[in-house]
Amino acid sequence: MPQLNPNPWFAILVFSWIIFLTIIPTKILNHTSPNEPIPMNEEKHKTEPWDWPW
């Protein structure tokens, strides 16, 4: 029963995790988002109390 032989399957598992943890994140992180965040003005908004109608 070749399924019980752990040698090829363990190697496949290790190499696939190496690919997932090294190559794929670097490819994903190289992409930049089209809308970069812009710092807003630090002015505080003027708030007014609101009278409830009841």
N, C-alpha and C positions, 0 to 999 in steps of 0.2 A: 504494500500500500504506500505509494509515493507521497500521499498527503501527510503522513506522519513523519516524514523526513524534514526536520526544521531548517536544514542548511539553505536551500534555495529560497524558501519563503522568508526566512529571517533577513537574508541579504536584500531581497526585493523590498521588504519593509524598511530597512535602514536606508537604502538608497532613495526610496521615494520620500522619506522624511527629510533627508538631506536636501533634496530638490525643493520640497515644500518650504523649508526653513531658510534656504539661502537664495535660490534663483528667483522664485516667484515673488517674494516680498520686494526685492530690489526692482523688479520690473514694474510692480504696481506703484511703488513709491516714487518712481521717476515721472509719473503723470502729474501734471499740475491742474488744479481746479480752474475753470474759466473765470470764476468770480472770486478774486482774492479779497479777503476782508479789509475794509478801509476803516481806520480809526474814526469814530464819530467825535463831534465836538463834546467837550466836557461840561458844557453849560447845563445847569439844572433846569428842568422844565418847570414853568410856573404852574402851580396847582391851585385851584380855587375850591373852596368847600361847596358841596352840592346840597341844596335844601331839598329834603324829601317832600313830595307833594301831599302826604297824609298827615 
